[in-house]
Amino acid sequence: MKPEVKIIKLINGDDIVTVLPTGDKQLPDNGPLIRLDKPLQIKYIPQITPMGFRDYIALIRWTNYTGDKIITIPKDKIMTITNASIEMSGNYKLIIQNYD
């Protein structure tokens, strides 16, 4: 089974698109931490077009200054975890091909 792409909303307002590792690659369910695989931050960039304002969505590395692909965060900093749309999943998978 392929891992599903998730969108995580953090309490600081950041939106993160990622895959949650499963099985022995993930931390215990009853623990205070969770692992994220290749997290990308969703940035909303407003653009002015002839038709008015429009949001451009960019996916950028959430942790820029590390070579780590698996990032561990506290669960109490997460507001919600949802499934990504088909379009967002496709964009995420395309970008992580060049994550290194």
C-alpha positions in Angstrom: 0.0 0.0 0.0 1.4 3.4 -1.0 1.6 6.0 1.8 -0.9 8.8 1.5 0.2 12.4 1.3 -1.1 14.4 4.2 -1.5 18.1 5.0 -0.7 19.0 8.6 -1.8 22.3 10.1 0.4 23.4 12.9 -0.6 25.6 15.8 1.7 28.3 14.6 -0.3 28.5 11.3 2.2 26.6 9.1 0.7 24.2 6.6 3.0 21.2 5.9 2.5 18.6 3.1 4.2 15.3 3.9 4.0 11.6 4.1 3.8 9.9 7.6 6.1 6.9 7.9 4.4 3.7 8.9 5.3 0.6 10.9 8.7 0.5 12.5 9.7 3.8 10.8 7.1 5.7 12.8 7.3 6.4 16.6 4.8 4.7 19.0 1.2 6.0 18.9 1.2 6.7 22.6 4.4 8.8 22.4 4.6 12.6 22.4 6.4 12.8 19.0 5.6 12.0 15.4 7.8 11.6 12.3 7.3 13.4 9.0 8.9 12.2 5.8 10.2 14.9 3.5 8.0 17.7 4.8 7.3 20.7 2.5 5.8 23.9 3.7 2.9 25.3 1.7 3.4 29.0 1.0 0.6 31.2 -0.2 2.0 34.0 -2.4 -0.5 36.6 -3.6 -0.2 37.7 -7.2 -1.7 40.6 -9.0 -3.2 39.6 -12.4 -5.2 41.5 -14.9 -8.3 39.8 -13.4 -7.4 40.8 -9.8 -5.7 39.1 -6.9 -4.8 35.4 -7.1 -3.0 33.1 -4.7 0.0 31.2 -6.0 0.9 28.1 -4.0 4.6 27.2 -3.6 6.0 24.1 -1.9 9.3 24.8 -0.2 11.5 22.7 2.1 10.3 23.2 5.6 13.7 22.5 7.1 16.1 24.2 4.9 19.4 23.8 6.7 19.5 20.1 7.2 20.0 17.0 5.1 17.6 15.1 7.2 14.6 13.6 5.3 12.8 12.4 8.4 11.8 15.2 10.8 10.4 14.6 14.3 7.9 17.1 15.8 5.8 17.1 19.0 2.2 16.0 18.5 0.9 18.8 20.7 2.0 21.3 18.0 -0.4 19.8 15.5 -3.9 21.2 15.1 -5.1 18.8 12.4 -4.0 16.2 9.8 -6.0 15.8 6.6 -5.6 13.9 3.3 -4.1 16.0 0.5 -6.1 16.5 -2.6 -5.2 14.6 -5.8 -3.6 17.8 -7.2 -1.6 18.5 -4.1 -0.5 14.9 -3.9 0.7 15.0 -7.5 2.6 18.3 -6.9 4.2 16.9 -3.8 5.3 13.7 -5.4 6.8 15.6 -8.3 8.8 18.0 -6.1 10.2 15.3 -3.7 11.8 13.6 -6.6 14.4 16.3 -6.4 14.3 16.7 -2.6 18.0 16.0 -2.2 
